[in-house]
Amino acid sequence: MKELSIFVDESGDFGSYDHLSPYYIVTMVFHDQARDINNDIKRLNEILRQSKLPESPIHTGPLIRREGGYEDYSMLERKRIFNTLYNFTRITETEFKSLVVEKKQLIDELDLHVQITKQFNNFFKENTEFFIRYDRIVVYYDYGQRELARIMVTLFNTHFAHAVFKKGAQSDYRLFQAADLLCTLELLALKSEKKNLSNSELAFFGSAKDLEKSYLRAIRSKRF
């Protein structure tokens, strides 16, 4: 049986526009179960272990901002954690797709539902042949946002009768953490383009040019 796993993460919320959260991003990481990534996961865990770094779930946003449990880690340690997850994400045999809505352009809050639904629909229609080659599609999501969960359940089941949903947590799968990282990088790319990177982001990456050269350029090759 051919099985496709899809790990979903999001950035932003379904509330009204806020200059501190100008985008809504949904990132999906696609993993064909025929591709064995167990050695990649073991390597990631071993690097963290040998570096005496935490093997707990990596949350890239708080890691960059030095918050949410990372307050006691130095810049060097935080960069090492980030780079370990980044390199894991880059080398695994996976692809990703990010759907992006700029909330400033929305008419009202309902319009976000409309725009996200349209993007999902268009993506599924354009790639039907890819999805139907699988006997089973398993979508993993933490159900952190019920609005997004409802949209996905409706659309996946409308387009693909062989899709099922499983609730998961960041601690359950490293590919959840990869989706989190890719979602963060997509947001950073958008902010960099608008010359709107925060002080903590500039301190972490050095500059917009360094961010592009060291991280964004290479990861784009994994886009679906």
Z-matrix of the N, CA and C atoms (Angstrom, degrees):
N
C 1 1.463
C 2 1.530 1 109.60
N 3 1.314 2 116.02 1 128.72
C 4 1.463 3 120.91 2 178.56
C 5 1.526 4 108.76 3 -87.76
N 6 1.335 5 115.24 4 124.43
C 7 1.458 6 119.74 5 -175.90
C 8 1.520 7 110.81 6 -125.92
N 9 1.325 8 115.54 7 136.25
C 10 1.457 9 122.70 8 176.43
C 11 1.519 10 108.82 9 -113.78
N 12 1.333 11 116.12 10 126.92
C 13 1.460 12 120.78 11 174.38
C 14 1.521 13 108.60 12 -101.81
N 15 1.323 14 116.22 13 137.63
C 16 1.462 15 121.81 14 178.30
C 17 1.527 16 108.13 15 -126.22
N 18 1.323 17 115.87 16 120.02
C 19 1.465 18 121.55 17 179.54
C 20 1.522 19 108.52 18 -105.45
N 21 1.329 20 115.98 19 126.97
C 22 1.467 21 121.46 20 -170.68
C 23 1.524 22 111.22 21 -116.32
N 24 1.335 23 114.85 22 135.49
C 25 1.459 24 120.33 23 172.36
C 26 1.525 25 107.95 24 -138.73
N 27 1.340 26 116.25 25 159.63
C 28 1.460 27 119.39 26 -178.46
C 29 1.520 28 110.72 27 -136.67
N 30 1.330 29 114.55 28 158.15
C 31 1.464 30 121.53 29 174.26
C 32 1.517 31 107.46 30 -130.33
N 33 1.331 32 116.87 31 132.51
C 34 1.459 33 120.36 32 -176.90
C 35 1.516 34 110.86 33 101.08
N 36 1.334 35 115.76 34 -173.68
C 37 1.464 36 120.09 35 -178.84
C 38 1.526 37 109.91 36 -147.40
N 39 1.323 38 115.13 37 176.42
C 40 1.462 39 121.08 38 -176.92
C 41 1.532 40 112.35 39 -90.25
N 42 1.318 41 116.80 40 10.67
C 43 1.455 42 120.03 41 177.63
C 44 1.523 43 111.43 42 -77.93
N 45 1.320 44 115.61 43 -177.41
C 46 1.461 45 120.76 44 -178.90
C 47 1.526 46 110.71 45 -70.16
N 48 1.323 47 115.90 46 168.81
C 49 1.466 48 122.06 47 -177.63
C 50 1.527 49 111.26 48 -59.12
N 51 1.323 50 114.94 49 137.09
C 52 1.464 51 122.49 50 176.03
C 53 1.520 52 106.47 51 -138.71
N 54 1.322 53 117.62 52 130.64
C 55 1.466 54 119.87 53 -177.63
C 56 1.526 55 112.10 54 -63.12
N 57 1.330 56 117.29 55 -20.71
C 58 1.461 57 120.52 56 177.07
C 59 1.536 58 111.99 57 -80.36
N 60 1.337 59 116.37 58 -17.21
C 61 1.467 60 121.53 59 178.54
C 62 1.527 61 108.69 60 -139.99
N 63 1.340 62 117.05 61 72.56
C 64 1.469 63 120.82 62 -171.00
C 65 1.523 64 115.23 63 -79.84
N 66 1.335 65 118.17 64 -10.91
C 67 1.460 66 120.68 65 -175.89
C 68 1.522 67 111.18 66 -124.31
N 69 1.327 68 115.01 67 152.14
C 70 1.456 69 120.54 68 167.25
C 71 1.520 70 106.67 69 -117.03
N 72 1.330 71 115.92 70 123.37
C 73 1.460 72 121.76 71 -174.27
C 74 1.527 73 109.73 72 -126.60
N 75 1.309 74 116.48 73 133.16
C 76 1.468 75 122.54 74 172.20
C 77 1.516 76 107.39 75 -119.69
N 78 1.322 77 116.88 76 123.29
C 79 1.460 78 121.66 77 179.50
C 80 1.514 79 110.33 78 -115.68
N 81 1.324 80 115.32 79 130.45
C 82 1.463 81 122.25 80 177.29
C 83 1.529 82 109.30 81 -115.57
N 84 1.316 83 116.67 82 129.08
C 85 1.468 84 122.46 83 174.97
C 86 1.521 85 107.95 84 -105.12
N 87 1.330 86 116.54 85 125.56
C 88 1.464 87 122.31 86 -176.15
C 89 1.525 88 110.15 87 -103.69
N 90 1.330 89 115.54 88 126.40
C 91 1.461 90 120.89 89 178.47
C 92 1.527 91 110.16 90 -129.93
N 93 1.314 92 115.15 91 112.51
C 94 1.461 93 121.92 92 172.37
C 95 1.520 94 107.14 93 -72.14
N 96 1.326 95 117.10 94 120.45
C 97 1.461 96 120.60 95 -175.13
C 98 1.530 97 113.13 96 -65.00
N 99 1.332 98 116.98 97 -12.67
C 100 1.467 99 119.46 98 175.55
C 101 1.527 100 111.39 99 -73.17
N 102 1.322 101 116.54 100 -16.75
C 103 1.466 102 121.56 101 178.46
C 104 1.523 103 108.80 102 -92.36
N 105 1.296 104 116.34 103 114.43
C 106 1.466 105 122.11 104 -176.55
C 107 1.532 106 109.70 105 -81.75
N 108 1.331 107 116.78 106 116.73
C 109 1.465 108 120.17 107 178.92
C 110 1.536 109 111.38 108 -113.78
N 111 1.342 110 117.05 109 14.32
C 112 1.461 111 120.37 110 -178.13
C 113 1.522 112 112.34 111 -59.95
N 114 1.325 113 116.94 112 -39.04
C 115 1.466 114 119.55 113 179.11
C 116 1.524 115 111.45 114 -66.15
N 117 1.335 116 116.53 115 -34.86
C 118 1.466 117 120.05 116 177.32
C 119 1.529 118 110.61 117 -65.19
N 120 1.333 119 116.53 118 -39.59
C 121 1.465 120 121.03 119 178.58
C 122 1.526 121 110.28 120 -67.16
N 123 1.325 122 116.32 121 -43.09
C 124 1.476 123 120.24 122 178.86
C 125 1.525 124 110.52 123 -61.95
N 126 1.340 125 116.35 124 -39.90
C 127 1.457 126 120.78 125 -179.86
C 128 1.528 127 110.56 126 -64.73
N 129 1.322 128 116.49 127 -42.87
C 130 1.465 129 120.60 128 178.10
C 131 1.528 130 110.22 129 -59.71
N 132 1.329 131 116.87 130 -49.30
C 133 1.460 132 120.96 131 -179.07
C 134 1.525 133 111.55 132 -62.46
N 135 1.330 134 116.59 133 -37.84
C 136 1.463 135 120.73 134 -178.95
C 137 1.522 136 111.17 135 -68.45
N 138 1.323 137 117.18 136 -39.96
C 139 1.471 138 120.68 137 178.26
C 140 1.523 139 109.89 138 -62.23
N 141 1.338 140 116.98 139 -44.73
C 142 1.459 141 120.86 140 178.38
C 143 1.526 142 110.58 141 -62.30
N 144 1.337 143 115.94 142 -41.03
C 145 1.459 144 120.53 143 -178.57
C 146 1.526 145 111.07 144 -66.16
N 147 1.326 146 116.58 145 -47.31
C 148 1.465 147 120.59 146 -178.68
C 149 1.524 148 112.12 147 -66.07
N 150 1.340 149 116.00 148 -30.38
C 151 1.466 150 120.15 149 179.46
C 152 1.520 151 111.99 150 -85.54
N 153 1.357 152 115.01 151 3.36
C 154 1.473 153 120.87 152 -177.91
C 155 1.533 154 111.42 153 57.31
N 156 1.316 155 114.86 154 37.27
C 157 1.457 156 121.90 155 177.12
C 158 1.527 157 109.28 156 -103.05
N 159 1.317 158 119.05 157 156.29
C 160 1.472 159 120.88 158 -177.86
C 161 1.520 160 111.90 159 -66.07
N 162 1.342 161 115.60 160 137.57
C 163 1.460 162 120.54 161 176.73
C 164 1.525 163 111.31 162 -92.78
N 165 1.304 164 116.31 163 6.65
C 166 1.461 165 121.03 164 179.03
C 167 1.528 166 110.37 165 -70.41
N 168 1.337 167 118.51 166 169.14
C 169 1.468 168 120.58 167 -178.74
C 170 1.529 169 112.00 168 -54.43
N 171 1.318 170 115.77 169 137.89
C 172 1.466 171 121.71 170 -179.14
C 173 1.526 172 108.80 171 -97.30
N 174 1.322 173 116.37 172 122.83
C 175 1.463 174 122.44 173 177.68
C 176 1.527 175 107.59 174 -111.60
N 177 1.320 176 116.64 175 107.33
C 178 1.463 177 120.23 176 -167.36
C 179 1.526 178 114.65 177 -69.22
N 180 1.344 179 118.24 178 -36.19
C 181 1.454 180 119.49 179 179.23
C 182 1.519 181 112.28 180 -60.21
N 183 1.344 182 118.18 181 -56.87
C 184 1.464 183 120.48 182 176.56
C 185 1.535 184 112.76 183 -59.84
N 186 1.317 185 116.53 184 -33.48
C 187 1.468 186 120.40 185 178.71
C 188 1.527 187 110.62 186 -60.47
N 189 1.323 188 116.53 187 -45.72
C 190 1.466 189 121.38 188 179.94
C 191 1.530 190 110.63 189 -66.14
N 192 1.339 191 116.68 190 -41.26
C 193 1.467 192 120.93 191 -175.37
C 194 1.526 193 113.31 192 -84.13
N 195 1.316 194 117.55 193 -4.14
C 196 1.469 195 124.11 194 -178.39
C 197 1.531 196 110.71 195 59.49
N 198 1.331 197 115.14 196 54.96
C 199 1.453 198 120.87 197 178.36
C 200 1.529 199 108.40 198 -144.16
N 201 1.319 200 116.73 199 -178.99
C 202 1.461 201 120.69 200 175.94
C 203 1.512 202 114.89 201 58.92
N 204 1.343 203 116.56 202 42.37
C 205 1.464 204 120.56 203 178.76
C 206 1.517 205 114.48 204 101.65
N 207 1.321 206 117.21 205 -7.43
C 208 1.468 207 120.49 206 -179.16
C 209 1.533 208 112.11 207 -104.66
N 210 1.333 209 117.37 208 12.40
C 211 1.468 210 120.64 209 -175.79
C 212 1.530 211 112.78 210 -62.16
N 213 1.332 212 116.79 211 -31.07
C 214 1.464 213 120.29 212 -174.67
C 215 1.527 214 113.05 213 -92.23
N 216 1.324 215 117.19 214 4.11
C 217 1.469 216 120.22 215 -179.33
C 218 1.524 217 110.31 216 -96.75
N 219 1.324 218 115.64 217 139.89
C 220 1.463 219 120.32 218 178.57
C 221 1.525 220 110.22 219 -73.04
N 222 1.324 221 115.79 220 168.35
C 223 1.457 222 120.22 221 176.47
C 224 1.524 223 110.47 222 -59.76
N 225 1.316 224 117.60 223 -41.14
C 226 1.463 225 121.55 224 179.85
C 227 1.521 226 111.01 225 -61.76
N 228 1.316 227 117.00 226 -44.07
C 229 1.468 228 120.68 227 -179.86
C 230 1.527 229 110.97 228 -66.26
N 231 1.306 230 116.58 229 -41.78
C 232 1.464 231 119.51 230 -179.34
C 233 1.526 232 111.53 231 -66.71
N 234 1.322 233 116.55 232 -38.39
C 235 1.467 234 119.57 233 177.21
C 236 1.521 235 111.14 234 -66.61
N 237 1.329 236 116.07 235 -35.82
C 238 1.466 237 119.86 236 178.94
C 239 1.528 238 110.84 237 -65.83
N 240 1.323 239 116.36 238 -41.41
C 241 1.467 240 120.49 239 177.12
C 242 1.522 241 109.99 240 -63.36
N 243 1.327 242 116.52 241 -47.55
C 244 1.465 243 121.46 242 -179.88
C 245 1.523 244 110.79 243 -59.09
N 246 1.321 245 117.07 244 -47.80
C 247 1.466 246 121.20 245 -177.53
C 248 1.519 247 112.09 246 -65.52
N 249 1.326 248 116.99 247 -33.34
C 250 1.464 249 120.30 248 178.05
C 251 1.519 250 110.54 249 -64.15
N 252 1.326 251 116.68 250 -45.87
C 253 1.466 252 120.04 251 178.11
C 254 1.530 253 110.76 252 -69.25
N 255 1.325 254 116.89 253 -38.99
C 256 1.468 255 120.44 254 179.18
C 257 1.529 256 110.87 255 -60.25
N 258 1.328 257 116.76 256 -46.89
C 259 1.465 258 120.19 257 -178.62
C 260 1.527 259 111.31 258 -66.24
N 261 1.325 260 116.86 259 -37.00
C 262 1.462 261 120.24 260 174.76
C 263 1.523 262 110.08 261 -60.46
N 264 1.315 263 116.55 262 -47.41
C 265 1.468 264 121.70 263 -178.86
C 266 1.521 265 110.89 264 -62.84
N 267 1.309 266 116.56 265 -38.76
C 268 1.468 267 121.38 266 -176.80
C 269 1.528 268 112.04 267 -69.58
N 270 1.335 269 118.46 268 -37.40
C 271 1.467 270 119.81 269 -172.36
C 272 1.531 271 113.41 270 -91.93
N 273 1.335 272 118.22 271 -19.66
C 274 1.466 273 118.46 272 -179.21
C 275 1.525 274 111.17 273 -66.20
N 276 1.316 275 115.49 274 150.48
C 277 1.467 276 120.22 275 179.34
C 278 1.526 277 109.05 276 -81.75
N 279 1.306 278 114.28 277 75.55
C 280 1.461 279 122.27 278 178.11
C 281 1.524 280 108.56 279 -137.20
N 282 1.331 281 115.93 280 164.90
C 283 1.454 282 121.69 281 172.13
C 284 1.526 283 107.17 282 -129.90
N 285 1.334 284 115.77 283 165.98
C 286 1.453 285 117.79 284 177.59
C 287 1.520 286 111.28 285 -142.60
N 288 1.323 287 113.89 286 157.79
C 289 1.459 288 121.63 287 176.54
C 290 1.518 289 108.24 288 -137.37
N 291 1.331 290 115.89 289 130.51
C 292 1.456 291 120.55 290 176.49
C 293 1.527 292 110.30 291 -113.96
N 294 1.314 293 115.94 292 131.97
C 295 1.454 294 122.61 293 173.20
C 296 1.518 295 107.08 294 -102.08
N 297 1.333 296 117.12 295 130.95
C 298 1.465 297 121.01 296 -173.12
C 299 1.522 298 110.62 297 -128.40
N 300 1.328 299 115.25 298 132.83
C 301 1.467 300 121.49 299 173.96
C 302 1.529 301 107.86 300 -126.20
N 303 1.333 302 116.18 301 127.54
C 304 1.462 303 120.47 302 174.14
C 305 1.529 304 107.61 303 -86.92
N 306 1.315 305 116.48 304 111.00
C 307 1.467 306 121.17 305 -170.46
C 308 1.526 307 113.01 306 -66.56
N 309 1.323 308 116.83 307 -22.49
C 310 1.468 309 120.36 308 179.59
C 311 1.525 310 111.53 309 -62.65
N 312 1.352 311 115.67 310 -25.92
C 313 1.462 312 120.74 311 -177.02
C 314 1.530 313 112.86 312 -87.28
N 315 1.332 314 117.77 313 -3.01
C 316 1.455 315 120.84 314 -175.50
C 317 1.530 316 111.92 315 -78.96
N 318 1.307 317 115.92 316 148.39
C 319 1.463 318 121.88 317 178.16
C 320 1.527 319 110.27 318 -77.26
N 321 1.335 320 116.21 319 -46.65
C 322 1.460 321 121.89 320 177.50
C 323 1.525 322 107.93 321 -154.44
N 324 1.329 323 117.08 322 -178.49
C 325 1.467 324 120.98 323 -176.21
C 326 1.526 325 111.93 324 -63.11
N 327 1.327 326 117.86 325 -34.56
C 328 1.462 327 120.92 326 179.19
C 329 1.519 328 110.90 327 -63.26
N 330 1.325 329 116.63 328 -29.27
C 331 1.459 330 120.68 329 -178.09
C 332 1.521 331 112.06 330 -63.57
N 333 1.330 332 117.58 331 -26.94
C 334 1.464 333 119.82 332 176.29
C 335 1.525 334 110.17 333 -64.83
N 336 1.333 335 117.48 334 -42.42
C 337 1.468 336 121.46 335 175.34
C 338 1.526 337 109.95 336 -57.93
N 339 1.331 338 115.86 337 -44.13
C 340 1.463 339 121.05 338 -178.29
C 341 1.525 340 110.93 339 -62.92
N 342 1.334 341 116.37 340 -47.58
C 343 1.463 342 120.20 341 -176.05
C 344 1.531 343 112.06 342 -67.09
N 345 1.322 344 117.50 343 -42.12
C 346 1.463 345 120.88 344 178.43
C 347 1.526 346 110.44 345 -65.32
N 348 1.326 347 116.52 346 -42.17
C 349 1.466 348 120.87 347 178.15
C 350 1.520 349 110.99 348 -60.83
N 351 1.324 350 117.17 349 -44.12
C 352 1.468 351 120.98 350 178.46
C 353 1.518 352 111.60 351 -61.17
N 354 1.314 353 116.51 352 -42.69
C 355 1.469 354 119.60 353 -178.51
C 356 1.528 355 111.34 354 -66.39
N 357 1.325 356 116.71 355 -42.15
C 358 1.464 357 119.63 356 175.71
C 359 1.527 358 110.27 357 -60.62
N 360 1.320 359 116.52 358 -48.34
C 361 1.465 360 121.31 359 -179.17
C 362 1.522 361 111.75 360 -57.33
N 363 1.318 362 116.52 361 -48.10
C 364 1.462 363 120.69 362 -178.83
C 365 1.531 364 111.23 363 -63.47
N 366 1.327 365 116.00 364 -41.59
C 367 1.466 366 119.69 365 179.62
C 368 1.523 367 111.31 366 -63.17
N 369 1.323 368 117.40 367 -44.37
C 370 1.460 369 120.89 368 179.60
C 371 1.526 370 111.68 369 -64.68
N 372 1.333 371 116.93 370 -42.74
C 373 1.458 372 120.69 371 -179.58
C 374 1.526 373 111.65 372 -64.30
N 375 1.337 374 116.03 373 -41.23
C 376 1.459 375 120.17 374 -178.39
C 377 1.529 376 112.57 375 -70.72
N 378 1.319 377 117.14 376 -20.00
C 379 1.474 378 120.48 377 -174.90
C 380 1.531 379 112.71 378 -125.85
N 381 1.316 380 116.12 379 28.74
C 382 1.469 381 120.60 380 -178.92
C 383 1.520 382 111.81 381 -55.72
N 384 1.325 383 117.14 382 -43.12
C 385 1.471 384 120.71 383 -177.12
C 386 1.517 385 111.61 384 -60.73
N 387 1.335 386 116.53 385 -35.49
C 388 1.464 387 119.73 386 177.54
C 389 1.517 388 110.47 387 -64.28
N 390 1.319 389 117.81 388 -48.25
C 391 1.458 390 121.33 389 -174.04
C 392 1.531 391 113.15 390 -71.28
N 393 1.320 392 117.48 391 -36.59
C 394 1.458 393 118.42 392 -174.62
C 395 1.529 394 113.11 393 -75.68
N 396 1.322 395 116.64 394 -8.70
C 397 1.467 396 117.60 395 177.10
C 398 1.532 397 112.08 396 -75.56
N 399 1.344 398 116.15 397 -8.79
C 400 1.468 399 120.57 398 179.36
C 401 1.523 400 110.56 399 -98.60
N 402 1.324 401 114.85 400 141.68
C 403 1.463 402 120.68 401 177.42
C 404 1.524 403 111.55 402 -77.38
N 405 1.313 404 115.85 403 -23.65
C 406 1.466 405 120.79 404 -175.50
C 407 1.528 406 109.07 405 -150.04
N 408 1.325 407 116.58 406 132.99
C 409 1.457 408 122.92 407 175.49
C 410 1.524 409 107.34 408 -118.87
N 411 1.326 410 116.38 409 122.52
C 412 1.461 411 121.43 410 -179.66
C 413 1.523 412 108.36 411 -113.01
N 414 1.321 413 115.78 412 118.50
C 415 1.459 414 121.71 413 -178.93
C 416 1.526 415 108.46 414 -102.07
N 417 1.330 416 115.83 415 120.51
C 418 1.457 417 121.72 416 179.85
C 419 1.529 418 109.68 417 -102.76
N 420 1.323 419 115.56 418 126.26
C 421 1.461 420 120.35 419 179.29
C 422 1.517 421 108.16 420 -149.30
N 423 1.335 422 116.79 421 148.33
C 424 1.474 423 119.32 422 -178.33
C 425 1.519 424 113.09 423 -87.14
N 426 1.338 425 116.53 424 0.69
C 427 1.467 426 122.03 425 -179.97
C 428 1.531 427 111.23 426 58.32
N 429 1.342 428 115.14 427 31.85
C 430 1.459 429 120.05 428 179.06
C 431 1.513 430 112.22 429 -66.27
N 432 1.329 431 117.36 430 -29.11
C 433 1.461 432 121.47 431 177.51
C 434 1.526 433 107.90 432 -127.12
N 435 1.331 434 115.98 433 111.27
C 436 1.452 435 120.71 434 -175.55
C 437 1.525 436 111.85 435 -63.39
N 438 1.356 437 116.33 436 -33.28
C 439 1.471 438 119.14 437 179.84
C 440 1.518 439 111.06 438 -60.85
N 441 1.341 440 115.77 439 -45.80
C 442 1.467 441 120.10 440 179.38
C 443 1.522 442 110.31 441 -66.40
N 444 1.326 443 117.47 442 -40.36
C 445 1.463 444 121.13 443 179.62
C 446 1.526 445 110.72 444 -59.18
N 447 1.326 446 116.92 445 -43.86
C 448 1.467 447 120.39 446 179.76
C 449 1.523 448 111.60 447 -63.07
N 450 1.325 449 116.56 448 -43.37
C 451 1.469 450 120.66 449 179.09
C 452 1.522 451 110.29 450 -60.20
N 453 1.335 452 116.40 451 -46.78
C 454 1.468 453 119.94 452 -176.48
C 455 1.514 454 112.11 453 -67.58
N 456 1.333 455 116.80 454 -43.79
C 457 1.468 456 119.49 455 179.94
C 458 1.527 457 109.72 456 -59.54
N 459 1.317 458 116.79 457 -44.19
C 460 1.463 459 120.56 458 -179.78
C 461 1.524 460 111.67 459 -63.43
N 462 1.320 461 116.81 460 -48.97
C 463 1.462 462 120.18 461 -173.12
C 464 1.525 463 112.68 462 -73.98
N 465 1.329 464 117.62 463 -42.62
C 466 1.466 465 119.36 464 177.94
C 467 1.525 466 110.17 465 -60.47
N 468 1.323 467 116.94 466 -43.75
C 469 1.463 468 119.68 467 -178.49
C 470 1.518 469 112.41 468 -72.13
N 471 1.325 470 117.12 469 -26.84
C 472 1.465 471 120.34 470 175.97
C 473 1.519 472 111.10 471 -70.32
N 474 1.318 473 116.65 472 -42.12
C 475 1.462 474 120.89 473 -176.03
C 476 1.529 475 113.02 474 -86.72
N 477 1.334 476 116.68 475 -34.07
C 478 1.466 477 119.47 476 -172.60
C 479 1.528 478 110.29 477 -134.79
N 480 1.312 479 116.28 478 108.29
C 481 1.464 480 121.13 479 -178.16
C 482 1.520 481 111.82 480 -66.49
N 483 1.341 482 116.62 481 -18.82
C 484 1.467 483 120.28 482 -175.93
C 485 1.527 484 111.79 483 -96.12
N 486 1.335 485 118.04 484 17.96
C 487 1.463 486 121.36 485 178.53
C 488 1.528 487 110.74 486 -92.41
N 489 1.331 488 116.16 487 137.97
C 490 1.462 489 121.96 488 175.38
C 491 1.527 490 108.38 489 -131.11
N 492 1.321 491 116.39 490 156.89
C 493 1.459 492 121.78 491 -178.89
C 494 1.518 493 111.14 492 -114.31
N 495 1.345 494 115.13 493 140.86
C 496 1.460 495 120.96 494 175.59
C 497 1.520 496 108.84 495 -131.98
N 498 1.316 497 115.58 496 129.90
C 499 1.458 498 119.82 497 176.48
C 500 1.514 499 109.00 498 -79.30
N 501 1.325 500 115.98 499 131.90
C 502 1.455 501 120.26 500 179.67
C 503 1.507 502 110.67 501 -141.03
N 504 1.327 503 115.88 502 170.61
C 505 1.461 504 121.80 503 179.51
C 506 1.523 505 109.30 504 -124.41
N 507 1.331 506 115.53 505 161.00
C 508 1.466 507 120.60 506 178.74
C 509 1.526 508 111.12 507 -54.22
N 510 1.324 509 115.96 508 -35.28
C 511 1.465 510 119.83 509 -177.75
C 512 1.522 511 112.99 510 -71.58
N 513 1.334 512 117.34 511 -15.15
C 514 1.460 513 120.95 512 -176.06
C 515 1.523 514 113.44 513 -80.99
N 516 1.341 515 116.69 514 -35.84
C 517 1.463 516 120.56 515 -171.88
C 518 1.527 517 111.45 516 -141.25
N 519 1.319 518 116.14 517 133.25
C 520 1.462 519 119.62 518 175.73
C 521 1.526 520 111.05 519 -66.02
N 522 1.334 521 118.09 520 -26.83
C 523 1.458 522 119.64 521 179.78
C 524 1.531 523 111.52 522 -70.81
N 525 1.327 524 117.97 523 -22.80
C 526 1.458 525 120.32 524 170.13
C 527 1.529 526 109.26 525 -63.36
N 528 1.330 527 115.56 526 -42.20
C 529 1.458 528 120.81 527 -179.66
C 530 1.532 529 110.92 528 -69.53
N 531 1.330 530 116.49 529 -32.51
C 532 1.466 531 120.56 530 174.36
C 533 1.525 532 110.20 531 -64.34
N 534 1.336 533 116.65 532 -41.39
C 535 1.463 534 120.51 533 177.63
C 536 1.522 535 110.64 534 -63.01
N 537 1.320 536 116.78 535 -39.37
C 538 1.462 537 121.79 536 177.11
C 539 1.528 538 110.51 537 -61.47
N 540 1.318 539 116.51 538 -45.36
C 541 1.466 540 120.84 539 178.95
C 542 1.522 541 111.77 540 -62.98
N 543 1.324 542 117.37 541 -44.40
C 544 1.466 543 121.60 542 -179.19
C 545 1.523 544 111.04 543 -65.72
N 546 1.319 545 116.73 544 -36.48
C 547 1.457 546 121.40 545 176.68
C 548 1.537 547 109.43 546 -63.97
N 549 1.321 548 116.13 547 -42.63
C 550 1.462 549 121.35 548 178.38
C 551 1.520 550 111.02 549 -64.08
N 552 1.332 551 117.68 550 -43.71
C 553 1.460 552 121.00 551 179.75
C 554 1.522 553 111.52 552 -65.11
N 555 1.333 554 117.03 553 -36.20
C 556 1.470 555 120.28 554 176.78
C 557 1.527 556 109.52 555 -63.22
N 558 1.317 557 117.29 556 -42.85
C 559 1.455 558 121.50 557 178.21
C 560 1.523 559 110.82 558 -64.50
N 561 1.326 560 117.21 559 -42.84
C 562 1.461 561 121.26 560 179.52
C 563 1.531 562 111.32 561 -62.97
N 564 1.330 563 116.42 562 -38.13
C 565 1.468 564 120.17 563 178.58
C 566 1.526 565 110.67 564 -63.24
N 567 1.329 566 116.43 565 -41.71
C 568 1.465 567 121.12 566 179.18
C 569 1.526 568 110.68 567 -65.99
N 570 1.326 569 116.63 568 -43.31
C 571 1.457 570 120.66 569 179.55
C 572 1.523 571 111.19 570 -67.00
N 573 1.333 572 116.52 571 -38.26
C 574 1.466 573 120.44 572 178.28
C 575 1.518 574 111.10 573 -63.50
N 576 1.318 575 116.46 574 -41.17
C 577 1.460 576 121.75 575 179.44
C 578 1.531 577 111.46 576 -60.94
N 579 1.335 578 115.74 577 -34.46
C 580 1.470 579 121.29 578 179.54
C 581 1.530 580 111.66 579 -90.77
N 582 1.367 581 115.53 580 4.84
C 583 1.466 582 120.74 581 -176.74
C 584 1.541 583 111.06 582 55.35
N 585 1.328 584 113.91 583 47.25
C 586 1.454 585 119.82 584 -173.70
C 587 1.529 586 112.47 585 -126.92
N 588 1.319 587 117.47 586 25.81
C 589 1.463 588 120.19 587 177.31
C 590 1.525 589 109.50 588 -67.84
N 591 1.332 590 115.93 589 141.58
C 592 1.464 591 120.68 590 -179.21
C 593 1.526 592 110.44 591 -76.05
N 594 1.329 593 115.77 592 168.33
C 595 1.462 594 120.47 593 178.21
C 596 1.525 595 111.26 594 -62.15
N 597 1.340 596 116.57 595 -40.03
C 598 1.473 597 119.29 596 -179.75
C 599 1.527 598 110.80 597 -67.30
N 600 1.329 599 117.81 598 -35.65
C 601 1.474 600 121.27 599 178.04
C 602 1.522 601 111.22 600 -69.54
N 603 1.325 602 116.97 601 -40.41
C 604 1.461 603 120.50 602 177.61
C 605 1.525 604 110.60 603 -66.96
N 606 1.321 605 116.96 604 -37.88
C 607 1.466 606 120.37 605 178.40
C 608 1.527 607 110.67 606 -65.17
N 609 1.329 608 116.28 607 -37.21
C 610 1.467 609 120.74 608 -177.20
C 611 1.526 610 111.49 609 -73.44
N 612 1.338 611 117.45 610 -44.48
C 613 1.468 612 120.96 611 -173.62
C 614 1.528 613 113.76 612 -98.39
N 615 1.307 614 117.55 613 -14.24
C 616 1.461 615 120.41 614 178.19
C 617 1.515 616 112.44 615 99.33
N 618 1.324 617 115.94 616 -56.60
C 619 1.462 618 121.49 617 179.41
C 620 1.519 619 108.67 618 -166.97
N 621 1.335 620 116.62 619 167.93
C 622 1.462 621 120.58 620 176.52
C 623 1.525 622 110.28 621 -61.08
N 624 1.331 623 116.40 622 -36.79
C 625 1.465 624 120.84 623 179.46
C 626 1.526 625 110.69 624 -65.06
N 627 1.329 626 116.98 625 -43.06
C 628 1.464 627 120.65 626 178.83
C 629 1.526 628 111.26 627 -65.20
N 630 1.332 629 116.62 628 -39.26
C 631 1.468 630 121.39 629 177.50
C 632 1.519 631 110.30 630 -59.73
N 633 1.315 632 116.54 631 -46.35
C 634 1.467 633 121.35 632 179.38
C 635 1.521 634 111.28 633 -63.22
N 636 1.299 635 116.77 634 -48.68
C 637 1.470 636 121.62 635 -175.02
C 638 1.526 637 112.50 636 -68.44
N 639 1.316 638 116.87 637 -42.49
C 640 1.467 639 120.60 638 -172.35
C 641 1.522 640 114.56 639 -87.56
N 642 1.347 641 117.25 640 -23.63
C 643 1.463 642 119.07 641 -172.85
C 644 1.535 643 114.45 642 -131.57
N 645 1.308 644 117.52 643 -53.50
C 646 1.468 645 119.77 644 -170.80
C 647 1.519 646 112.72 645 -67.77
N 648 1.320 647 117.19 646 -42.04
C 649 1.469 648 121.15 647 -175.18
C 650 1.524 649 111.28 648 -60.08
N 651 1.323 650 117.06 649 -47.40
C 652 1.470 651 120.56 650 -175.73
C 653 1.530 652 111.79 651 -70.51
N 654 1.329 653 116.66 652 -37.23
C 655 1.468 654 118.98 653 -173.87
C 656 1.517 655 111.74 654 -73.69
N 657 1.326 656 117.94 655 -21.38
C 658 1.472 657 120.06 656 -179.78
C 659 1.526 658 112.51 657 -61.75
N 660 1.320 659 117.33 658 -25.99
C 661 1.463 660 120.73 659 -179.53
C 662 1.526 661 112.12 660 -65.63
N 663 1.350 662 116.96 661 -15.54
C 664 1.465 663 120.81 662 179.85
C 665 1.518 664 112.71 663 -92.99
N 666 1.323 665 117.19 664 -0.44
C 667 1.473 666 119.61 665 177.93
C 668 1.509 667 111.55 666 -63.46
N 669 1.320 668 114.99 667 138.43
C 670 1.457 669 121.30 668 -179.66
C 671 1.536 670 109.46 669 -63.16
